Amino acid sequence: MTPTPIPSPNFISSLLPGLQTPDLNTTWQVVTAIVIFVLGLVASALFYRRQAEKKAMRIDWISVNSLVSVAEQSKSDIEVRYKGIPIREASVIGVQLTNIGNTDILEADFATHPIILSFVPQLKILSNSSGPLPYGLTLHTEFDNDPSRNFLLIYPFLFRKRESITISVVVENSIKVPTKPYEVSDRMINVPLIKGYDGKPNARYRSMFSTWSTIGFFVAAAGVVLVTWGPQNIKLLGLLMFIAGGAAYGLMFVMSAWTTTSWTHKQ
């Protein structure tokens, strides 16, 4: 009687004892099904996020330009006036509002209350202007530069999706314009107001990292399914998918959080 040959151990069976040599045809069928499943889930999630109504506004200061500055040794000899008001130094701060949602923000969303930009006392508001404005947009602003208040009011307005407006605020600054020149307060209804102060439009990168972390999550989830319920000959594939997907999810999640460190979200 001829003894039954014993198959020589291979790399896969050495990693996972008891694992059978994979059938390539079966393996690729399963892999194809898993890939289609993952892509379908990702596409569905992205389509839902794109189609779901989302209201959000971003406000940040994007520029600071010195309007006039008098050297310390010349302050006793030179008098500068702005609209008849004696000043020493003045700067123009550019404040940008952007509708970053996918639908219009209505006046009713403001809860009939204006957005308030309270500037630090050392930045006394002298005037403000806006423009150029999108077609059909009417913006009403008002400021109060009393030392105990010193704020700019932005009254409710109809803000179309993807529109952006810039408000130029002239201030008399007795100090260098700080990193955070104003505080923002509002009473928006179901409209997150993202308050940025560094002028860096990093929302695009945050969205990209968030998308890839979602893909990594689904890949890791598919790996768990393969390891738990898949055929014995593709458990290693499931393990590798879980490790790769989990690593991608963790890294992209951290990167997404990192890009929001300069932002304060309205709760």
C-alpha positions, 0 to 999 in steps of 0.5 A: 500500500502506497502511503498518502503523501503529506503536503509540505508546509507553506508560508500561509499555513505557517502563519495560521496553523490549520489553514488550507491552501487557498483555491485561487478561483474561490478566493478571487470571487470572494475578494471581488464580492467584498470589494464590490460590497465595500465600494457600494457602502462607501458610495452610498454613504458619500451619496447620502452625505451629499444629498442630505440637507446641511446648513453651515456657515464659516466665519474667519478673518482672512487679512490684516493690513496697516492703514496708517502708522506713525513712528513713536519719535514722530507722534508729537509732531504728526497728527492723523485723523480718520473721518475727523477722529485723531488716531495714531495707528489704524488697520483694516481687518478682513472678515469673511463669511462663507456658506459652506453648506449645500442649501440656503441659510434663511433669515429665520435661521438667525432667530431674528438675532444678529451675529455679534463680533466683539472686538478686543478693547485695544482694537477700536472700531472706526468703520466697516464696509462690505463688498462686492456682494453677490447679486441680490444680497443685501447686507446690513451691519452696524457697529458700536465702538463704545469702550464697554462694547466695541462690537460689530453687528451682522443682521440676518440676511438670505445667504445662498449656498456656496456664497461668500462675502467679505467685510472690511473693518477699520480699527484703531489699534493701540497694540499689534492685531492679536491672533484672535481679534474678536469673539463671535456670538450668535443664536443660529437655529440648526446652523453650525457656525464654524469660527476660524481665526487663522485664515487657512481654508483647511476644511477641504483637507478635513473632508478628505481625511474624513472620507478616507477614514470612512473607507478604512472603517469599511475595509476593516469591517469587511476584514472582521466579517471574513475572519469571523464567517469567511471560508478557512482559506481566506481568513488571512486575507480578512486579517490583513484587511482588518489591519490595513483598514484599521490603520488607515481609519486610525491615521485618517481620524487623527489627521482629520482631528488635527486639521480642526485644532484651529477651529471652534465649533458651535455646540 
